[in-house]
């Protein structure tokens, strides 16, 4: 799992918690949670895409309301 910004910088996760760390499967209607922690964004970065290489899925359009200083 990693994110990229609009400038092409890649940010690999630096810490995990919950199912992001331990794994797990959700049954129908069940909610499971986990956290990926990424390093601070490069100065001026505002838009990110999250990539899940295990599932071959990406989530584009993640936006910061204030750009990284």
PDB file with SEQRES, HELIX, SHEET and CRYST1 records, atoms N, CA, C and O in Angstrom:
SEQRES   1 A   69  UNK UNK UNK UNK UNK UNK UNK UNK UNK UNK UNK UNK UNK          
SEQRES   2 A   69  UNK UNK UNK UNK UNK UNK UNK UNK UNK UNK UNK UNK UNK          
SEQRES   3 A   69  UNK UNK UNK UNK UNK UNK UNK UNK UNK UNK UNK UNK UNK          
SEQRES   4 A   69  UNK UNK UNK UNK UNK UNK UNK UNK UNK UNK UNK UNK UNK          
SEQRES   5 A   69  UNK UNK UNK UNK UNK UNK UNK UNK UNK UNK UNK UNK UNK          
SEQRES   6 A   69  UNK UNK UNK UNK                                              
HELIX    1 AA1 UNK A   19  UNK A   22  1                                   4    
SHEET    1 AA1 5 UNK A  34  UNK A  38  0                                        
SHEET    2 AA1 5 UNK A  10  UNK A  18 -1                                        
SHEET    3 AA1 5 UNK A   2  UNK A   5 -1                                        
SHEET    4 AA1 5 UNK A  47  UNK A  52 -1                                        
SHEET    5 AA1 5 UNK A  57  UNK A  63 -1                                        
CRYST1    1.000    1.000    1.000  90.00  90.00  90.00 P 1           1          
ATOM      1  N   UNK A   1       0.843  -1.165   0.000  1.00  0.00           N  
ATOM      2  CA  UNK A   1       0.000   0.000   0.000  1.00  0.00           C  
ATOM      3  C   UNK A   1       0.894   1.237   0.000  1.00  0.00           C  
ATOM      4  O   UNK A   1       1.870   1.327   0.745  1.00  0.00           O  
ATOM      5  N   UNK A   2       0.530   2.180  -0.857  1.00  0.00           N  
ATOM      6  CA  UNK A   2       1.277   3.431  -0.900  1.00  0.00           C  
ATOM      7  C   UNK A   2       0.386   4.506  -1.506  1.00  0.00           C  
ATOM      8  O   UNK A   2      -0.669   4.209  -2.066  1.00  0.00           O  
ATOM      9  N   UNK A   3       0.818   5.756  -1.391  1.00  0.00           N  
ATOM     10  CA  UNK A   3       0.119   6.854  -2.042  1.00  0.00           C  
ATOM     11  C   UNK A   3       1.107   7.620  -2.919  1.00  0.00           C  
ATOM     12  O   UNK A   3       2.315   7.599  -2.686  1.00  0.00           O  
ATOM     13  N   UNK A   4       0.570   8.289  -3.920  1.00  0.00           N  
ATOM     14  CA  UNK A   4       1.370   9.200  -4.731  1.00  0.00           C  
ATOM     15  C   UNK A   4       0.683  10.557  -4.719  1.00  0.00           C  
ATOM     16  O   UNK A   4      -0.531  10.646  -4.537  1.00  0.00           O  
ATOM     17  N   UNK A   5       1.470  11.614  -4.914  1.00  0.00           N  
ATOM     18  CA  UNK A   5       0.876  12.947  -5.014  1.00  0.00           C  
ATOM     19  C   UNK A   5       0.850  13.389  -6.474  1.00  0.00           C  
ATOM     20  O   UNK A   5       1.309  12.669  -7.362  1.00  0.00           O  
ATOM     21  N   UNK A   6       0.309  14.578  -6.709  1.00  0.00           N  
ATOM     22  CA  UNK A   6       0.168  15.064  -8.077  1.00  0.00           C  
ATOM     23  C   UNK A   6       1.500  15.374  -8.740  1.00  0.00           C  
ATOM     24  O   UNK A   6       1.549  15.598  -9.950  1.00  0.00           O  
ATOM     25  N   UNK A   7       2.577  15.391  -7.970  1.00  0.00           N  
ATOM     26  CA  UNK A   7       3.909  15.631  -8.526  1.00  0.00           C  
ATOM     27  C   UNK A   7       4.651  14.331  -8.834  1.00  0.00           C  
ATOM     28  O   UNK A   7       5.780  14.351  -9.323  1.00  0.00           O  
ATOM     29  N   UNK A   8       4.000  13.197  -8.541  1.00  0.00           N  
ATOM     30  CA  UNK A   8       4.614  11.902  -8.814  1.00  0.00           C  
ATOM     31  C   UNK A   8       5.437  11.339  -7.673  1.00  0.00           C  
ATOM     32  O   UNK A   8       6.061  10.289  -7.828  1.00  0.00           O  
ATOM     33  N   UNK A   9       5.455  12.020  -6.509  1.00  0.00           N  
ATOM     34  CA  UNK A   9       6.173  11.485  -5.356  1.00  0.00           C  
ATOM     35  C   UNK A   9       5.408  10.290  -4.788  1.00  0.00           C  
ATOM     36  O   UNK A   9       4.181  10.308  -4.694  1.00  0.00           O  
ATOM     37  N   UNK A  10       6.143   9.274  -4.421  1.00  0.00           N  
ATOM     38  CA  UNK A  10       5.548   8.086  -3.822  1.00  0.00           C  
ATOM     39  C   UNK A  10       5.828   8.096  -2.325  1.00  0.00           C  
ATOM     40  O   UNK A  10       6.931   8.419  -1.886  1.00  0.00           O  
ATOM     41  N   UNK A  11       4.795   7.732  -1.542  1.00  0.00           N  
ATOM     42  CA  UNK A  11       4.904   7.672  -0.085  1.00  0.00           C  
ATOM     43  C   UNK A  11       4.521   6.263   0.360  1.00  0.00           C  
ATOM     44  O   UNK A  11       3.357   5.871   0.278  1.00  0.00           O  
ATOM     45  N   UNK A  12       5.503   5.513   0.827  1.00  0.00           N  
ATOM     46  CA  UNK A  12       5.215   4.181   1.366  1.00  0.00           C  
ATOM     47  C   UNK A  12       4.789   4.320   2.826  1.00  0.00           C  
ATOM     48  O   UNK A  12       5.257   5.213   3.534  1.00  0.00           O  
ATOM     49  N   UNK A  13       3.905   3.438   3.269  1.00  0.00           N  
ATOM     50  CA  UNK A  13       3.447   3.537   4.661  1.00  0.00           C  
ATOM     51  C   UNK A  13       4.622   3.297   5.617  1.00  0.00           C  
ATOM     52  O   UNK A  13       5.542   2.535   5.321  1.00  0.00           O  
ATOM     53  N   UNK A  14       4.561   3.970   6.771  1.00  0.00           N  
ATOM     54  CA  UNK A  14       5.628   3.859   7.772  1.00  0.00           C  
ATOM     55  C   UNK A  14       5.144   3.181   9.044  1.00  0.00           C  
ATOM     56  O   UNK A  14       5.950   2.841   9.910  1.00  0.00           O  
ATOM     57  N   UNK A  15       3.833   2.980   9.167  1.00  0.00           N  
ATOM     58  CA  UNK A  15       3.270   2.267  10.326  1.00  0.00           C  
ATOM     59  C   UNK A  15       1.890   1.743   9.948  1.00  0.00           C  
ATOM     60  O   UNK A  15       1.232   2.264   9.047  1.00  0.00           O  
ATOM     61  N   UNK A  16       1.470   0.707  10.654  1.00  0.00           N  
ATOM     62  CA  UNK A  16       0.176   0.068  10.423  1.00  0.00           C  
ATOM     63  C   UNK A  16      -0.505  -0.176  11.761  1.00  0.00           C  
ATOM     64  O   UNK A  16       0.157  -0.288  12.793  1.00  0.00           O  
ATOM     65  N   UNK A  17      -1.856  -0.259  11.738  1.00  0.00           N  
ATOM     66  CA  UNK A  17      -2.606  -0.593  12.937  1.00  0.00           C  
ATOM     67  C   UNK A  17      -3.861  -1.358  12.526  1.00  0.00           C  
ATOM     68  O   UNK A  17      -4.285  -1.288  11.372  1.00  0.00           O  
ATOM     69  N   UNK A  18      -4.446  -2.080  13.458  1.00  0.00           N  
ATOM     70  CA  UNK A  18      -5.684  -2.817  13.208  1.00  0.00           C  
ATOM     71  C   UNK A  18      -5.518  -3.851  12.111  1.00  0.00           C  
ATOM     72  O   UNK A  18      -4.476  -4.501  12.017  1.00  0.00           O  
ATOM     73  N   UNK A  19      -6.544  -4.007  11.277  1.00  0.00           N  
ATOM     74  CA  UNK A  19      -6.483  -5.020  10.222  1.00  0.00           C  
ATOM     75  C   UNK A  19      -5.464  -4.681   9.146  1.00  0.00           C  
ATOM     76  O   UNK A  19      -5.046  -5.567   8.401  1.00  0.00           O  
ATOM     77  N   UNK A  20      -5.054  -3.423   9.044  1.00  0.00           N  
ATOM     78  CA  UNK A  20      -3.974  -3.086   8.115  1.00  0.00           C  
ATOM     79  C   UNK A  20      -2.688  -3.791   8.536  1.00  0.00           C  
ATOM     80  O   UNK A  20      -1.873  -4.169   7.694  1.00  0.00           O  
ATOM     81  N   UNK A  21      -2.518  -3.963   9.829  1.00  0.00           N  
ATOM     82  CA  UNK A  21      -1.340  -4.644  10.360  1.00  0.00           C  
ATOM     83  C   UNK A  21      -1.567  -6.152  10.484  1.00  0.00           C  
ATOM     84  O   UNK A  21      -0.709  -6.947  10.101  1.00  0.00           O  
ATOM     85  N   UNK A  22      -2.722  -6.539  11.020  1.00  0.00           N  
ATOM     86  CA  UNK A  22      -2.965  -7.935  11.388  1.00  0.00           C  
ATOM     87  C   UNK A  22      -3.691  -8.747  10.324  1.00  0.00           C  
ATOM     88  O   UNK A  22      -3.724  -9.975  10.403  1.00  0.00           O  
ATOM     89  N   UNK A  23      -4.275  -8.082   9.330  1.00  0.00           N  
ATOM     90  CA  UNK A  23      -5.073  -8.777   8.334  1.00  0.00           C  
ATOM     91  C   UNK A  23      -6.447  -9.106   8.874  1.00  0.00           C  
ATOM     92  O   UNK A  23      -6.723  -8.892  10.055  1.00  0.00           O  
ATOM     93  N   UNK A  24      -7.288  -9.610   8.040  1.00  0.00           N  
ATOM     94  CA  UNK A  24      -8.626  -9.979   8.481  1.00  0.00           C  
ATOM     95  C   UNK A  24      -9.602  -9.947   7.327  1.00  0.00           C  
ATOM     96  O   UNK A  24      -9.308  -9.419   6.255  1.00  0.00           O  
ATOM     97  N   UNK A  25     -10.760 -10.516   7.564  1.00  0.00           N  
ATOM     98  CA  UNK A  25     -11.825 -10.546   6.567  1.00  0.00           C  
ATOM     99  C   UNK A  25     -13.114 -10.114   7.236  1.00  0.00           C  
ATOM    100  O   UNK A  25     -13.383 -10.473   8.382  1.00  0.00           O  
ATOM    101  N   UNK A  26     -13.902  -9.348   6.518  1.00  0.00           N  
ATOM    102  CA  UNK A  26     -15.191  -8.905   7.045  1.00  0.00           C  
ATOM    103  C   UNK A  26     -16.294  -9.829   6.526  1.00  0.00           C  
ATOM    104  O   UNK A  26     -16.327 -10.173   5.344  1.00  0.00           O  
ATOM    105  N   UNK A  27     -17.175 -10.216   7.409  1.00  0.00           N  
ATOM    106  CA  UNK A  27     -18.364 -10.950   7.011  1.00  0.00           C  
ATOM    107  C   UNK A  27     -19.382  -9.955   6.482  1.00  0.00           C  
ATOM    108  O   UNK A  27     -19.255  -8.754   6.720  1.00  0.00           O  
ATOM    109  N   UNK A  28     -20.383 -10.433   5.774  1.00  0.00           N  
ATOM    110  CA  UNK A  28     -21.415  -9.553   5.214  1.00  0.00           C  
ATOM    111  C   UNK A  28     -22.000  -8.669   6.320  1.00  0.00           C  
ATOM    112  O   UNK A  28     -22.468  -9.167   7.343  1.00  0.00           O  
ATOM    113  N   UNK A  29     -21.968  -7.361   6.100  1.00  0.00           N  
ATOM    114  CA  UNK A  29     -22.528  -6.425   7.061  1.00  0.00           C  
ATOM    115  C   UNK A  29     -21.617  -6.060   8.212  1.00  0.00           C  
ATOM    116  O   UNK A  29     -21.973  -5.212   9.030  1.00  0.00           O  
ATOM    117  N   UNK A  30     -20.449  -6.679   8.298  1.00  0.00           N  
ATOM    118  CA  UNK A  30     -19.514  -6.412   9.388  1.00  0.00           C  
ATOM    119  C   UNK A  30     -18.535  -5.321   8.965  1.00  0.00           C  
ATOM    120  O   UNK A  30     -18.180  -5.212   7.791  1.00  0.00           O  
ATOM    121  N   UNK A  31     -18.112  -4.528   9.920  1.00  0.00           N  
ATOM    122  CA  UNK A  31     -17.122  -3.488   9.668  1.00  0.00           C  
ATOM    123  C   UNK A  31     -15.825  -3.853  10.370  1.00  0.00           C  
ATOM    124  O   UNK A  31     -15.828  -4.226  11.544  1.00  0.00           O  
ATOM    125  N   UNK A  32     -14.725  -3.746   9.654  1.00  0.00           N  
ATOM    126  CA  UNK A  32     -13.406  -3.912  10.251  1.00  0.00           C  
ATOM    127  C   UNK A  32     -12.615  -2.646   9.958  1.00  0.00           C  
ATOM    128  O   UNK A  32     -12.887  -1.967   8.968  1.00  0.00           O  
ATOM    129  N   UNK A  33     -11.648  -2.317  10.796  1.00  0.00           N  
ATOM    130  CA  UNK A  33     -10.902  -1.076  10.603  1.00  0.00           C  
ATOM    131  C   UNK A  33      -9.404  -1.309  10.724  1.00  0.00           C  
ATOM    132  O   UNK A  33      -8.941  -2.240  11.382  1.00  0.00           O  
ATOM    133  N   UNK A  34      -8.673  -0.433  10.067  1.00  0.00           N  
ATOM    134  CA  UNK A  34      -7.226  -0.459  10.134  1.00  0.00           C  
ATOM    135  C   UNK A  34      -6.694   0.884   9.662  1.00  0.00           C  
ATOM    136  O   UNK A  34      -7.417   1.671   9.051  1.00  0.00           O  
ATOM    137  N   UNK A  35      -5.438   1.134   9.947  1.00  0.00           N  
ATOM    138  CA  UNK A  35      -4.836   2.415   9.631  1.00  0.00           C  
ATOM    139  C   UNK A  35      -3.492   2.235   8.955  1.00  0.00           C  
ATOM    140  O   UNK A  35      -2.684   1.404   9.370  1.00  0.00           O  
ATOM    141  N   UNK A  36      -3.255   3.019   7.908  1.00  0.00           N  
ATOM    142  CA  UNK A  36      -1.950   3.147   7.278  1.00  0.00           C  
ATOM    143  C   UNK A  36      -1.447   4.547   7.601  1.00  0.00           C  
ATOM    144  O   UNK A  36      -2.159   5.525   7.373  1.00  0.00           O  
ATOM    145  N   UNK A  37      -0.244   4.657   8.123  1.00  0.00           N  
ATOM    146  CA  UNK A  37       0.353   5.960   8.400  1.00  0.00           C  
ATOM    147  C   UNK A  37       1.430   6.227   7.355  1.00  0.00           C  
ATOM    148  O   UNK A  37       2.312   5.399   7.126  1.00  0.00           O  
ATOM    149  N   UNK A  38       1.344   7.391   6.728  1.00  0.00           N  
ATOM    150  CA  UNK A  38       2.295   7.774   5.691  1.00  0.00           C  
ATOM    151  C   UNK A  38       3.126   8.961   6.180  1.00  0.00           C  
ATOM    152  O   UNK A  38       2.678   9.712   7.046  1.00  0.00           O  
ATOM    153  N   UNK A  39       4.325   9.137   5.637  1.00  0.00           N  
ATOM    154  CA  UNK A  39       5.132  10.292   6.027  1.00  0.00           C  
ATOM    155  C   UNK A  39       4.473  11.581   5.545  1.00  0.00           C  
ATOM    156  O   UNK A  39       3.583  11.545   4.695  1.00  0.00           O  
ATOM    157  N   UNK A  40       4.909  12.730   6.090  1.00  0.00           N  
ATOM    158  CA  UNK A  40       4.347  14.011   5.645  1.00  0.00           C  
ATOM    159  C   UNK A  40       4.533  14.213   4.140  1.00  0.00           C  
ATOM    160  O   UNK A  40       5.517  13.768   3.549  1.00  0.00           O  
ATOM    161  N   UNK A  41       3.577  14.883   3.555  1.00  0.00           N  
ATOM    162  CA  UNK A  41       3.624  15.157   2.117  1.00  0.00           C  
ATOM    163  C   UNK A  41       4.694  16.197   1.791  1.00  0.00           C  
ATOM    164  O   UNK A  41       5.070  17.014   2.632  1.00  0.00           O  
ATOM    165  N   UNK A  42       5.164  16.146   0.567  1.00  0.00           N  
ATOM    166  CA  UNK A  42       6.092  17.152   0.061  1.00  0.00           C  
ATOM    167  C   UNK A  42       5.397  18.518   0.056  1.00  0.00           C  
ATOM    168  O   UNK A  42       4.173  18.596  -0.044  1.00  0.00           O  
ATOM    169  N   UNK A  43       6.181  19.584   0.162  1.00  0.00           N  
ATOM    170  CA  UNK A  43       5.623  20.939   0.165  1.00  0.00           C  
ATOM    171  C   UNK A  43       4.756  21.169  -1.064  1.00  0.00           C  
ATOM    172  O   UNK A  43       5.154  20.858  -2.186  1.00  0.00           O  
ATOM    173  N   UNK A  44       3.571  21.716  -0.841  1.00  0.00           N  
ATOM    174  CA  UNK A  44       2.648  22.045  -1.921  1.00  0.00           C  
ATOM    175  C   UNK A  44       1.752  20.924  -2.388  1.00  0.00           C  
ATOM    176  O   UNK A  44       0.835  21.164  -3.174  1.00  0.00           O  
ATOM    177  N   UNK A  45       1.984  19.710  -1.931  1.00  0.00           N  
ATOM    178  CA  UNK A  45       1.165  18.574  -2.376  1.00  0.00           C  
ATOM    179  C   UNK A  45      -0.253  18.698  -1.824  1.00  0.00           C  
ATOM    180  O   UNK A  45      -0.450  18.982  -0.643  1.00  0.00           O  
ATOM    181  N   UNK A  46      -1.238  18.482  -2.700  1.00  0.00           N  
ATOM    182  CA  UNK A  46      -2.643  18.594  -2.295  1.00  0.00           C  
ATOM    183  C   UNK A  46      -3.487  17.390  -2.686  1.00  0.00           C  
ATOM    184  O   UNK A  46      -4.485  17.102  -2.024  1.00  0.00           O  
ATOM    185  N   UNK A  47      -3.113  16.684  -3.741  1.00  0.00           N  
ATOM    186  CA  UNK A  47      -3.971  15.609  -4.238  1.00  0.00           C  
ATOM    187  C   UNK A  47      -3.201  14.298  -4.286  1.00  0.00           C  
ATOM    188  O   UNK A  47      -2.050  14.251  -4.723  1.00  0.00           O  
ATOM    189  N   UNK A  48      -3.859  13.230  -3.827  1.00  0.00           N  
ATOM    190  CA  UNK A  48      -3.195  11.944  -3.669  1.00  0.00           C  
ATOM    191  C   UNK A  48      -4.040  10.815  -4.250  1.00  0.00           C  
ATOM    192  O   UNK A  48      -5.260  10.917  -4.372  1.00  0.00           O  
ATOM    193  N   UNK A  49      -3.344   9.739  -4.602  1.00  0.00           N  
ATOM    194  CA  UNK A  49      -3.993   8.501  -5.006  1.00  0.00           C  
ATOM    195  C   UNK A  49      -3.450   7.391  -4.122  1.00  0.00           C  
ATOM    196  O   UNK A  49      -2.237   7.241  -3.976  1.00  0.00           O  
ATOM    197  N   UNK A  50      -4.354   6.610  -3.531  1.00  0.00           N  
ATOM    198  CA  UNK A  50      -3.994   5.469  -2.693  1.00  0.00           C  
ATOM    199  C   UNK A  50      -3.967   4.233  -3.580  1.00  0.00           C  
ATOM    200  O   UNK A  50      -4.901   3.991  -4.344  1.00  0.00           O  
ATOM    201  N   UNK A  51      -2.898   3.453  -3.479  1.00  0.00           N  
ATOM    202  CA  UNK A  51      -2.746   2.229  -4.277  1.00  0.00           C  
ATOM    203  C   UNK A  51      -2.695   1.004  -3.372  1.00  0.00           C  
ATOM    204  O   UNK A  51      -1.940   0.957  -2.401  1.00  0.00           O  
ATOM    205  N   UNK A  52      -3.515   0.018  -3.716  1.00  0.00           N  
ATOM    206  CA  UNK A  52      -3.521  -1.274  -3.044  1.00  0.00           C  
ATOM    207  C   UNK A  52      -3.076  -2.306  -4.073  1.00  0.00           C  
ATOM    208  O   UNK A  52      -3.887  -2.798  -4.858  1.00  0.00           O  
ATOM    209  N   UNK A  53      -1.792  -2.630  -4.067  1.00  0.00           N  
ATOM    210  CA  UNK A  53      -1.250  -3.575  -5.030  1.00  0.00           C  
ATOM    211  C   UNK A  53      -1.736  -4.995  -4.821  1.00  0.00           C  
ATOM    212  O   UNK A  53      -1.764  -5.782  -5.767  1.00  0.00           O  
ATOM    213  N   UNK A  54      -2.125  -5.344  -3.584  1.00  0.00           N  
ATOM    214  CA  UNK A  54      -2.627  -6.694  -3.308  1.00  0.00           C  
ATOM    215  C   UNK A  54      -3.943  -6.955  -4.035  1.00  0.00           C  
ATOM    216  O   UNK A  54      -4.168  -8.050  -4.550  1.00  0.00           O  
ATOM    217  N   UNK A  55      -4.803  -5.951  -4.074  1.00  0.00           N  
ATOM    218  CA  UNK A  55      -6.121  -6.091  -4.709  1.00  0.00           C  
ATOM    219  C   UNK A  55      -6.164  -5.451  -6.099  1.00  0.00           C  
ATOM    220  O   UNK A  55      -7.188  -5.514  -6.780  1.00  0.00           O  
ATOM    221  N   UNK A  56      -5.058  -4.839  -6.518  1.00  0.00           N  
ATOM    222  CA  UNK A  56      -4.974  -4.145  -7.800  1.00  0.00           C  
ATOM    223  C   UNK A  56      -6.063  -3.074  -7.922  1.00  0.00           C  
ATOM    224  O   UNK A  56      -6.790  -3.009  -8.914  1.00  0.00           O  
ATOM    225  N   UNK A  57      -6.152  -2.235  -6.880  1.00  0.00           N  
ATOM    226  CA  UNK A  57      -7.166  -1.186  -6.795  1.00  0.00           C  
ATOM    227  C   UNK A  57      -6.483   0.132  -6.448  1.00  0.00           C  
ATOM    228  O   UNK A  57      -5.504   0.150  -5.701  1.00  0.00           O  
ATOM    229  N   UNK A  58      -6.995   1.228  -6.987  1.00  0.00           N  
ATOM    230  CA  UNK A  58      -6.509   2.544  -6.587  1.00  0.00           C  
ATOM    231  C   UNK A  58      -7.695   3.442  -6.259  1.00  0.00           C  
ATOM    232  O   UNK A  58      -8.791   3.270  -6.792  1.00  0.00           O  
ATOM    233  N   UNK A  59      -7.452   4.408  -5.368  1.00  0.00           N  
ATOM    234  CA  UNK A  59      -8.480   5.385  -4.982  1.00  0.00           C  
ATOM    235  C   UNK A  59      -7.900   6.769  -5.288  1.00  0.00           C  
ATOM    236  O   UNK A  59      -7.093   7.281  -4.512  1.00  0.00           O  
ATOM    237  N   UNK A  60      -8.294   7.371  -6.393  1.00  0.00           N  
ATOM    238  CA  UNK A  60      -7.773   8.700  -6.749  1.00  0.00           C  
ATOM    239  C   UNK A  60      -8.588   9.810  -6.082  1.00  0.00           C  
ATOM    240  O   UNK A  60      -9.634   9.560  -5.482  1.00  0.00           O  
ATOM    241  N   UNK A  61      -8.084  11.041  -6.201  1.00  0.00           N  
ATOM    242  CA  UNK A  61      -8.852  12.209  -5.787  1.00  0.00           C  
ATOM    243  C   UNK A  61      -8.903  12.463  -4.298  1.00  0.00           C  
ATOM    244  O   UNK A  61      -9.826  13.126  -3.824  1.00  0.00           O  
ATOM    245  N   UNK A  62      -7.939  11.956  -3.543  1.00  0.00           N  
ATOM    246  CA  UNK A  62      -7.880  12.249  -2.106  1.00  0.00           C  
ATOM    247  C   UNK A  62      -7.219  13.617  -1.984  1.00  0.00           C  
ATOM    248  O   UNK A  62      -6.066  13.785  -2.380  1.00  0.00           O  
ATOM    249  N   UNK A  63      -7.945  14.603  -1.435  1.00  0.00           N  
ATOM    250  CA  UNK A  63      -7.448  15.971  -1.438  1.00  0.00           C  
ATOM    251  C   UNK A  63      -7.275  16.520  -0.022  1.00  0.00           C  
ATOM    252  O   UNK A  63      -8.105  16.299   0.860  1.00  0.00           O  
ATOM    253  N   UNK A  64      -6.174  17.239   0.163  1.00  0.00           N  
ATOM    254  CA  UNK A  64      -5.984  18.019   1.386  1.00  0.00           C  
ATOM    255  C   UNK A  64      -6.641  19.366   1.170  1.00  0.00           C  
ATOM    256  O   UNK A  64      -6.529  19.941   0.087  1.00  0.00           O  
ATOM    257  N   UNK A  65      -7.328  19.880   2.183  1.00  0.00           N  
ATOM    258  CA  UNK A  65      -7.962  21.184   2.028  1.00  0.00           C  
ATOM    259  C   UNK A  65      -6.939  22.309   2.121  1.00  0.00           C  
ATOM    260  O   UNK A  65      -7.174  23.405   1.613  1.00  0.00           O  
ATOM    261  N   UNK A  66      -5.808  22.043   2.765  1.00  0.00           N  
ATOM    262  CA  UNK A  66      -4.722  23.001   2.858  1.00  0.00           C  
ATOM    263  C   UNK A  66      -3.469  22.274   2.353  1.00  0.00           C  
ATOM    264  O   UNK A  66      -3.177  21.176   2.825  1.00  0.00           O  
ATOM    265  N   UNK A  67      -2.725  22.854   1.409  1.00  0.00           N  
ATOM    266  CA  UNK A  67      -1.534  22.166   0.918  1.00  0.00           C  
ATOM    267  C   UNK A  67      -0.495  21.967   2.001  1.00  0.00           C  
ATOM    268  O   UNK A  67      -0.414  22.750   2.948  1.00  0.00           O  
ATOM    269  N   UNK A  68       0.286  20.937   1.863  1.00  0.00           N  
ATOM    270  CA  UNK A  68       1.368  20.663   2.804  1.00  0.00           C  
ATOM    271  C   UNK A  68       2.350  21.828   2.787  1.00  0.00           C  
ATOM    272  O   UNK A  68       2.718  22.312   1.717  1.00  0.00           O  
ATOM    273  N   UNK A  69       2.784  22.289   3.987  1.00  0.00           N  
ATOM    274  CA  UNK A  69       3.716  23.435   4.038  1.00  0.00           C  
ATOM    275  C   UNK A  69       5.075  23.099   3.472  1.00  0.00           C  
ATOM    276  O   UNK A  69       5.961  23.953   3.445  1.00  0.00           O  
TER     277      UNK A  69                                                      
END                                                                             
